[in-house]
Amino acid sequence: MTPDDLELRSLAPPVDAAFEAMTFPTYRRLLSLEPTVRHPEQGDARSIQPLAIGAFRAGRPVGLALAERPLADAAPAELLSLFVVESQRGAGVGGALVAAAEGELAAAGAAQVSATWTAGKPGIERVERILERRGWSPPETRTVSARFRPEAMLTLPLFSPRHLAALDPGFEIFPWYELPADELARLRESNAARRWISDGLEPWSYGGGRAYDPATSVGARYRGKVVGWVLTERIDGRLLRWTVSFLEKSLSRRGRIVPVYKASLERAVEARYEFCLFVTPVRFPTMVRFIRRWISRRSEFVGETRGAVKRLAAP
């Protein structure tokens, strides 16, 4: 039920500037409501149509639900953000916005909608209760993440010269942007012939192998062969995301990827990044344990993202 005197409206351009503060900076560009690509900064070029539902009281914007629906495939639609101004929280505005977004997505042909959020942030428990009441699936952990200062991380015993000397089998560490195109092509061919790179960690799975931060992305060769990499993404001038990291299985025991991480961290310090963000899906339990055991010691934040889905009834 929509609360009394609350108006819900499917927004059309130009969108009131007041709504820009009601979603994440990454998603503000979607308020143009023009078809676009999903995450160009992450190399995700899937076409999507943004959808925005605004909540108004006495003509004043008080809430926003921002969603997207794919234009070129059968992937689920996604609820990207939900916001209600503080004075209106607890009055049913959030639930009304979610219900309206579900209806608009179903009317546009979406059969399912998903959502992903960071657990532990202020207001998240309220959002989870809204989704539960709306019949969404129980939340499931999707990723574990940590945010830290690169210079602080380098003080870990993990990166001490003595420990590194015991780990490093003799890698040649190089800037990833210097990898010749024919060498990258040979990597793809060898993996196609005998799959040795974990799914989702292939260097070409991210932006065609070239959508990365050139200052901090590094690779490792062993006996002349590329065996590992740490590829990073520049979020902004202050924040760097470690997007893909991998080391060939026969060499990865005892944490031998640590020298490759160190090289990327040192470059992050040189490039004057204030923070690094390390995110790993829970389907990589070894990396989750690495975050819990080591990265968390110097992190300013460690948390997890959760996700839920809902089947949408045809209108």
Phi, psi and chi 1 to 4 in degrees:
 res  aa     phi    psi   chi1   chi2   chi3   chi4
   1 MET       -  133.7  179.2 -178.8  -65.7      -
   2 THR   -78.9  130.9  -58.0      -      -      -
   3 PRO   -58.1  149.8  -22.4   32.7      -      -
   4 ASP   -56.4  144.9  -66.5  -18.8      -      -
   5 ASP    60.2   13.6   77.0   -2.4      -      -
   6 LEU   -95.5  129.5 -180.0   72.1      -      -
   7 GLU  -107.7  127.9  178.4 -170.4    0.0      -
   8 LEU  -108.1  134.5  -61.6  177.4      -      -
   9 ARG  -141.7  131.7 -169.6 -172.9  -50.8  160.1
  10 SER   -72.8  117.9 -177.9      -      -      -
  11 LEU   -75.3  151.1  -58.8 -179.2      -      -
  12 ALA  -132.9  152.6      -      -      -      -
  13 PRO   -69.9  148.6   21.0  -28.9      -      -
  14 PRO   -80.3  138.4   29.8  -35.0      -      -
  15 VAL   -83.4  137.4  172.3      -      -      -
  16 ASP   -52.4  132.0 -169.7  -44.5      -      -
  17 ALA   -60.2  -20.7      -      -      -      -
  18 ALA   -62.1  -25.2      -      -      -      -
  19 PHE   -76.4  -17.7  -72.5  110.8      -      -
  20 GLU   -61.4  -34.1  -67.9 -175.6    2.9      -
  21 ALA   -78.8   -1.0      -      -      -      -
  22 MET  -101.2    9.8  -62.6 -173.8 -172.7      -
  23 THR  -143.3  172.7 -170.2      -      -      -
  24 PHE   -71.3  148.8  -58.6  107.5      -      -
  25 PRO   -53.0  -36.9  -28.6   36.0      -      -
  26 THR   -59.9  -30.8  -58.8      -      -      -
  27 TYR   -98.6   -3.6  -64.8  140.5      -      -
  28 ARG   -62.6  -29.6  -74.7  173.0 -172.4  162.8
  29 ARG   -62.9  -25.2   65.1 -177.1  179.5   86.8
  30 LEU   -70.9  -15.7  -58.9 -177.1      -      -
  31 LEU   -71.1   -3.9  -69.8  175.5      -      -
  32 SER   -67.7  -22.8   70.0      -      -      -
  33 LEU    62.8   19.8  -59.5  178.7      -      -
  34 GLU   -92.7  147.6  -63.4  -68.5  -27.0      -
  35 PRO   -54.3  140.2  -24.2   34.3      -      -
  36 THR  -153.1 -170.2 -176.6      -      -      -
  37 VAL  -102.7  156.8  -66.7      -      -      -
  38 ARG   -67.5  -66.2 -166.4  169.7 -167.6  -88.1
  39 HIS  -134.7   77.5  -73.5  -59.3      -      -
  40 PRO   -59.7  -30.4   21.4  -32.8      -      -
  41 GLU   -69.5  -15.8   77.4  -74.9   -3.3      -
  42 GLN  -110.0    8.9  -62.9  179.1   21.2      -
  43 GLY    77.7   12.7      -      -      -      -
  44 ASP   -94.2  103.6 -173.5  -16.1      -      -
  45 ALA  -101.1   18.2      -      -      -      -
  46 ARG   -64.1  137.8  -73.3  178.9  -71.2  170.8
  47 SER   -79.0  134.6  -61.8      -      -      -
  48 ILE  -137.5  157.9   56.4  101.7      -      -
  49 GLN  -112.9  114.3  172.2   63.0   58.5      -
  50 PRO   -68.5  151.4  -16.3   30.1      -      -
  51 LEU  -140.0  131.8  178.6  147.9      -      -
  52 ALA  -130.5  131.3      -      -      -      -
  53 ILE  -112.2  122.8  -53.3  -67.9      -      -
  54 GLY  -102.8  144.3      -      -      -      -
  55 ALA  -109.1  134.7      -      -      -      -
  56 PHE  -129.5  142.4  -60.6   81.6      -      -
  57 ARG  -128.8  125.9  -89.4 -148.3  164.9   99.9
  58 ALA    53.3   36.5      -      -      -      -
  59 GLY    78.3    1.5      -      -      -      -
  60 ARG  -102.1  131.3 -178.5  172.3   61.8   90.6
  61 PRO   -62.5  128.8  -21.7   33.7      -      -
  62 VAL  -128.0   -3.5  -64.0      -      -      -
  63 GLY  -170.3  160.0      -      -      -      -
  64 LEU  -148.3  134.0  173.9   70.8      -      -
  65 ALA  -115.2  123.8      -      -      -      -
  66 LEU  -115.4  129.6 -177.3   63.8      -      -
  67 ALA  -137.6  173.5      -      -      -      -
  68 GLU  -144.2  150.1   66.7  177.6   28.0      -
  69 ARG  -129.7  136.0   60.5 -179.7  177.7   86.1
  70 PRO   -64.1  148.4  -18.6   31.8      -      -
  71 LEU  -104.7  -19.6  -67.6  177.3      -      -
  72 ALA  -121.5   -0.4      -      -      -      -
  73 ASP  -147.9 -177.9   56.8   36.6      -      -
  74 ALA   -97.7   19.5      -      -      -      -
  75 ALA   -64.4  155.1      -      -      -      -
  76 PRO   -64.1  152.1  -16.9   28.4      -      -
  77 ALA   -68.3  165.3      -      -      -      -
  78 GLU  -138.0  133.0 -175.2  168.9   -7.2      -
  79 LEU   -84.0  113.5  179.0   63.3      -      -
  80 LEU   -88.7  -40.7  -59.9  171.9      -      -
  81 SER  -155.6  153.0   68.4      -      -      -
  82 LEU  -139.3  127.8  177.5   67.6      -      -
  83 PHE  -144.2  138.4 -178.6   87.3      -      -
  84 VAL  -132.0  134.3  177.3      -      -      -
  85 VAL   -61.0  150.1  -61.5      -      -      -
  86 GLU   -56.8  -39.3 -171.3  170.0   -1.5      -
  87 SER   -67.9  -14.8   63.7      -      -      -
  88 GLN  -107.1    1.5  -57.3  -65.9  -42.4      -
  89 ARG   -74.2  146.6  -67.1  171.9 -171.8  170.9
  90 GLY    83.7    5.8      -      -      -      -
  91 ALA  -110.7   12.0      -      -      -      -
  92 GLY    90.7    3.7      -      -      -      -
  93 VAL   -67.6  -44.0  178.7      -      -      -
  94 GLY   -61.1  -45.4      -      -      -      -
  95 GLY   -62.3  -39.5      -      -      -      -
  96 ALA   -65.4  -38.3      -      -      -      -
  97 LEU   -64.9  -43.9  -78.3  167.1      -      -
  98 VAL   -63.0  -43.9  172.2      -      -      -
  99 ALA   -60.4  -42.0      -      -      -      -
 100 ALA   -66.6  -39.7      -      -      -      -
 101 ALA   -64.4  -42.5      -      -      -      -
 102 GLU   -58.3  -44.7  -68.2  170.3    3.3      -
 103 GLY   -63.7  -41.9      -      -      -      -
 104 GLU   -66.3  -40.9  -69.2  -77.0  -12.4      -
 105 LEU   -66.5  -42.0  -70.1  169.0      -      -
 106 ALA   -62.7  -41.4      -      -      -      -
 107 ALA   -64.1  -27.7      -      -      -      -
 108 ALA   -84.7    0.3      -      -      -      -
 109 GLY   102.9    2.1      -      -      -      -
 110 ALA   -73.0  133.4      -      -      -      -
 111 ALA   -94.0  -16.9      -      -      -      -
 112 GLN  -152.8  149.5 -177.4  172.1  -71.1      -
 113 VAL  -130.3  143.1   59.5      -      -      -
 114 SER  -124.6  166.9   67.2      -      -      -
 115 ALA  -150.9  146.6      -      -      -      -
 116 THR  -134.1  138.7  -56.1      -      -      -
 117 TRP  -148.5  164.9   61.3   91.3      -      -
 118 THR   -93.7  121.3  -58.8      -      -      -
 119 ALA   -69.4  149.4      -      -      -      -
 120 GLY    90.4  -10.3      -      -      -      -
 121 LYS   -78.2  155.0  -72.4 -167.7  172.2 -177.8
 122 PRO   -56.0  133.4  -24.8   34.1      -      -
 123 GLY    86.3   -7.5      -      -      -      -
 124 ILE   -68.0  -37.6  -73.7  -61.1      -      -
 125 GLU   -60.4  -37.3  -70.7 -175.2    0.2      -
 126 ARG   -63.9  -42.5 -170.0 -172.1  -59.7  -87.5
 127 VAL   -63.1  -42.7  172.8      -      -      -
 128 GLU   -61.8  -36.4  -68.7 -178.3  -14.3      -
 129 ARG   -68.1  -37.3  -71.8 -164.7  -63.1  -90.0
 130 ILE   -61.4  -47.5  -70.1  171.4      -      -
 131 LEU   -64.0  -38.4  -62.6 -177.0      -      -
 132 GLU   -61.6  -45.0 -179.4 -178.3   10.4      -
 133 ARG   -66.4  -26.4  -71.3 -164.8  -66.3  -92.5
 134 ARG   -86.4    3.1  -67.1  -67.7  -49.5  160.0
 135 GLY    85.3   20.3      -      -      -      -
 136 TRP   -73.9  162.1  -71.3   57.1      -      -
 137 SER   -66.9  156.4   65.3      -      -      -
 138 PRO   -58.8  142.3  -23.9   34.4      -      -
 139 PRO   -61.1  140.6  -21.5   32.8      -      -
 140 GLU  -124.2  140.1  -66.8 -175.9  -10.0      -
 141 THR   -68.7  131.4  -60.0      -      -      -
 142 ARG  -107.9  -46.5  -58.2  -78.2  179.4   81.5
 143 THR  -141.2  161.4   66.8      -      -      -
 144 VAL  -117.7  135.4  174.7      -      -      -
 145 SER  -134.1  155.7   62.1      -      -      -
 146 ALA  -141.7  141.0      -      -      -      -
 147 ARG  -118.2  132.1 -172.7  179.5   67.2 -113.5
 148 PHE  -151.7  162.8   52.5   86.2      -      -
 149 ARG   -88.2  130.9  -63.7 -179.8 -174.6  -87.3
 150 PRO   -61.1  -37.1   18.6  -30.5      -      -
 151 GLU   -68.1  -31.7   65.1  -86.9   16.3      -
 152 ALA   -70.6  -39.2      -      -      -      -
 153 MET   -63.3  -34.2 -168.1   57.9   59.4      -
 154 LEU   -68.1  -12.1  -75.1  167.7      -      -
 155 THR   -84.4   -4.7   66.9      -      -      -
 156 LEU   -61.6  143.9  -87.2  175.9      -      -
 157 PRO   -55.7  -24.0  -21.8   31.0      -      -
 158 LEU   -56.5  -31.2 -171.4   69.2      -      -
 159 PHE  -105.0   14.8  -63.0  108.0      -      -
 160 SER   -69.5  150.1   69.5      -      -      -
 161 PRO   -55.3  -39.0  -27.3   35.4      -      -
 162 ARG   -64.3  -44.7 -179.6  177.4  178.4 -179.0
 163 HIS   -67.5  -40.9 -170.6 -116.3      -      -
 164 LEU   -64.0  -38.8  -70.4  169.8      -      -
 165 ALA   -61.7  -33.3      -      -      -      -
 166 ALA   -76.3  -21.5      -      -      -      -
 167 LEU   -94.8  -39.1  -69.1  178.3      -      -
 168 ASP   -74.2  114.7 -167.7  -11.7      -      -
 169 PRO   -81.4    1.5   32.1  -34.8      -      -
 170 GLY   112.9   41.9      -      -      -      -
 171 PHE   -69.6  146.2  -69.6  144.1      -      -
 172 GLU  -100.1  111.5  173.2 -156.5  -12.8      -
 173 ILE   -97.8  131.4  -62.8  176.7      -      -
 174 PHE  -138.7  155.2   61.2   93.0      -      -
 175 PRO   -62.8  129.9  -19.6   32.1      -      -
 176 TRP   -61.6  -32.0 -172.3 -102.8      -      -
 177 TYR   -66.0  -14.7   71.5   87.3      -      -
 178 GLU   -86.5   -3.6  -67.2 -177.2   -5.1      -
 179 LEU   -67.0  120.7 -178.1   70.6      -      -
 180 PRO   -62.8  148.6  -21.6   34.0      -      -
 181 ALA   -60.3  -35.8      -      -      -      -
 182 ASP   -70.0  -29.0   60.4  -17.6      -      -
 183 GLU   -72.5  -38.2 -163.2  167.0   -2.6      -
 184 LEU   -64.0  -38.6 -178.9   62.8      -      -
 185 ALA   -63.6  -38.0      -      -      -      -
 186 ARG   -66.7  -34.4  -71.9 -162.9  -63.6  -87.0
 187 LEU   -60.2  -45.2  -87.5 -179.9      -      -
 188 ARG   -63.1  -41.7  -60.6 -168.6   71.1  153.5
 189 GLU   -65.3  -43.1  -67.9  168.0    1.5      -
 190 SER   -66.9  -36.1   68.1      -      -      -
 191 ASN   -71.7  -33.2 -169.7   60.1      -      -
 192 ALA   -68.0  -36.3      -      -      -      -
 193 ALA   -73.3  -39.0      -      -      -      -
 194 ARG  -148.9  105.4  179.0 -173.9   63.2   82.8
 195 ARG   -64.3  111.3 -172.3  168.8  -64.8  -83.1
 196 TRP  -123.9   -5.8   57.8  -83.5      -      -
 197 ILE  -102.4  131.2  -56.3  172.7      -      -
 198 SER   -60.4  139.1  -59.1      -      -      -
 199 ASP   -56.3  132.5  -71.0  -16.4      -      -
 200 GLY    89.6  -10.1      -      -      -      -
 201 LEU  -110.2    8.6  -59.0 -176.2      -      -
 202 GLU   -66.6  139.3  -53.1   93.7  -24.3      -
 203 PRO   -64.2  -24.5   20.9  -31.0      -      -
 204 TRP   -87.8   -6.4   51.9   85.1      -      -
 205 SER   -75.3  -10.8   68.0      -      -      -
 206 TYR  -115.8  102.1  173.1   59.1      -      -
 207 GLY    61.5   34.9      -      -      -      -
 208 GLY    66.9   19.2      -      -      -      -
 209 GLY    80.3    6.3      -      -      -      -
 210 ARG  -131.0   -4.6  -75.9  -66.2 -178.7  -94.0
 211 ALA   -91.0   79.9      -      -      -      -
 212 TYR  -149.1  168.7   51.0   80.1      -      -
 213 ASP   -81.9  113.7  177.5   43.7      -      -
 214 PRO   -66.6  -23.5   22.8  -32.6      -      -
 215 ALA   -75.1  -26.3      -      -      -      -
 216 THR  -125.9   -4.4   57.8      -      -      -
 217 SER   -84.2  130.3  -64.3      -      -      -
 218 VAL  -134.0  157.0  -64.6      -      -      -
 219 GLY  -124.2  168.1      -      -      -      -
 220 ALA  -132.6  131.4      -      -      -      -
 221 ARG  -108.4  148.2  -68.8 -171.5 -177.5   92.1
 222 TYR  -134.8  118.1 -179.7   66.1      -      -
 223 ARG    55.1   41.2  -63.0  177.3  178.8  174.1
 224 GLY    84.3   -2.8      -      -      -      -
 225 LYS  -111.9  137.2  174.8 -172.8  173.7 -175.7
 226 VAL   -70.4  122.8  175.8      -      -      -
 227 VAL  -124.3   -8.2  -66.6      -      -      -
 228 GLY  -165.5  168.5      -      -      -      -
 229 TRP  -163.1  154.7   41.8   84.5      -      -
 230 VAL  -130.1  109.0  172.8      -      -      -
 231 LEU  -106.2  134.5  -57.5 -174.8      -      -
 232 THR  -122.6  161.1   60.5      -      -      -
 233 GLU  -127.1  129.2  167.8 -162.4  -11.6      -
 234 ARG   -81.5  110.8 -178.0 -175.6 -174.6  -85.8
 235 ILE   -78.0  -49.1  -56.3  -60.0      -      -
 236 ASP  -157.8 -170.1   56.6   38.0      -      -
 237 GLY   -66.0  -14.4      -      -      -      -
 238 ARG  -105.9  -26.6  -60.6  174.7   60.5 -122.4
 239 LEU  -120.4  130.8 -179.5   62.0      -      -
 240 LEU  -120.4  132.7  179.9   74.3      -      -
 241 ARG  -107.5  128.7  171.2  175.0  169.5  149.2
 242 TRP   -79.5  109.7  -75.0    4.1      -      -
 243 THR   -95.1  -46.8  -53.8      -      -      -
 244 VAL  -136.3  129.2  178.8      -      -      -
 245 SER  -139.0  140.2   61.2      -      -      -
 246 PHE  -158.8  145.3  174.3   79.6      -      -
 247 LEU  -139.5  135.3 -172.9   63.9      -      -
 248 GLU   -50.7  136.8 -160.5  -85.9  -34.7      -
 249 LYS   -55.8  -42.1 -174.1  175.4 -179.5  179.8
 250 SER   -66.0  -17.9   67.4      -      -      -
 251 LEU  -105.8   -7.0  -65.7  165.9      -      -
 252 SER   -86.4   -5.4   63.2      -      -      -
 253 ARG   -64.8  151.3  -62.5 -178.9 -177.4   88.5
 254 ARG    64.9   21.1  -61.0  169.9   53.2 -144.1
 255 GLY    71.2   37.0      -      -      -      -
 256 ARG   -70.4   -4.6  -79.5  179.1  164.3  166.4
 257 ILE   -77.4  -10.4 -163.7  172.3      -      -
 258 VAL   -55.0  -43.2  167.9      -      -      -
 259 PRO   -60.1  -29.8  -24.4   34.9      -      -
 260 VAL   -72.2  -41.5 -166.8      -      -      -
 261 TYR   -59.6  -43.3  -75.5  141.0      -      -
 262 LYS   -59.9  -42.7 -179.9  174.7 -177.0  -72.4
 263 ALA   -61.1  -40.9      -      -      -      -
 264 SER   -67.8  -41.3 -179.2      -      -      -
 265 LEU   -61.7  -44.0  -77.1  168.7      -      -
 266 GLU   -61.1  -39.4  -70.0  174.1  -22.5      -
 267 ARG   -68.3  -33.4  -74.0  162.3  169.4   78.7
 268 ALA   -65.4  -38.2      -      -      -      -
 269 VAL   -64.4  -45.1  172.6      -      -      -
 270 GLU   -61.9  -35.4  -68.2  173.1    3.3      -
 271 ALA   -82.6   -0.5      -      -      -      -
 272 ARG    65.2   36.5  -61.8 -173.3  178.1 -179.8
 273 TYR   -74.0  135.9  -78.4  106.1      -      -
 274 GLU   -80.9  -39.1 -172.7  172.9   -7.7      -
 275 PHE  -133.3  153.0  -68.4  102.7      -      -
 276 CYS  -118.4  147.4  -69.6      -      -      -
 277 LEU  -120.9  121.5 -178.5   65.8      -      -
 278 PHE  -109.3  117.7 -168.3  132.5      -      -
 279 VAL  -125.1  131.6 -177.9      -      -      -
 280 THR  -137.2  135.0 -173.1      -      -      -
 281 PRO   -65.1  150.0  -20.3   32.9      -      -
 282 VAL   -68.5  -11.5  -65.9      -      -      -
 283 ARG   -74.2   -3.7   63.9 -171.2  177.8   93.0
 284 PHE  -112.2   77.9  -62.0  121.6      -      -
 285 PRO   -61.4  -30.1   20.8  -32.3      -      -
 286 THR   -63.0  -40.5  -59.9      -      -      -
 287 MET   -71.8  -34.3  -64.3  -51.4  -58.6      -
 288 VAL   -62.4  -43.0  171.6      -      -      -
 289 ARG   -64.4  -35.6  -71.4 -166.6  -65.2  -89.7
 290 PHE   -62.8  -42.3 -179.0   70.7      -      -
 291 ILE   -63.2  -47.9  -70.9  177.5      -      -
 292 ARG   -64.3  -40.5  -60.2  -69.0 -169.6 -164.0
 293 ARG   -80.5  -41.2 -179.6 -178.7  178.5 -173.1
 294 TRP  -114.7  -57.7  -68.8  106.4      -      -
 295 ILE   -60.0  -36.4  -59.0  -63.1      -      -
 296 SER   -62.0  -23.4   63.0      -      -      -
 297 ARG   -65.3  -28.2  -62.7 -172.1 -171.4 -174.3
 298 ARG  -118.1   15.3  -62.9  -68.7 -172.5  -86.9
 299 SER   -91.0  146.6  -65.3      -      -      -
 300 GLU   -90.6  -14.5  -61.1 -170.3    3.9      -
 301 PHE  -153.2  134.0  169.0   82.3      -      -
 302 VAL  -133.0  126.3  177.4      -      -      -
 303 GLY  -154.7 -172.9      -      -      -      -
 304 GLU  -134.6  152.1   61.7 -176.5   39.2      -
 305 THR   -98.3  145.7   61.6      -      -      -
 306 ARG  -122.1  160.2  -63.8  175.7 -177.7  168.3
 307 GLY  -142.0  156.5      -      -      -      -
 308 ALA  -147.9  160.2      -      -      -      -
 309 VAL  -136.3  162.6  -61.3      -      -      -
 310 LYS  -147.7  132.8 -179.0 -179.8  179.8  177.8
 311 ARG   -74.3  137.5  -63.5  -72.7  -61.3  175.6
 312 LEU  -104.3  134.3  -61.0  174.9      -      -
 313 ALA   -77.8  142.2      -      -      -      -
 314 ALA   -62.7  139.6      -      -      -      -
 315 PRO   -67.7      -   26.4  -34.6      -      -
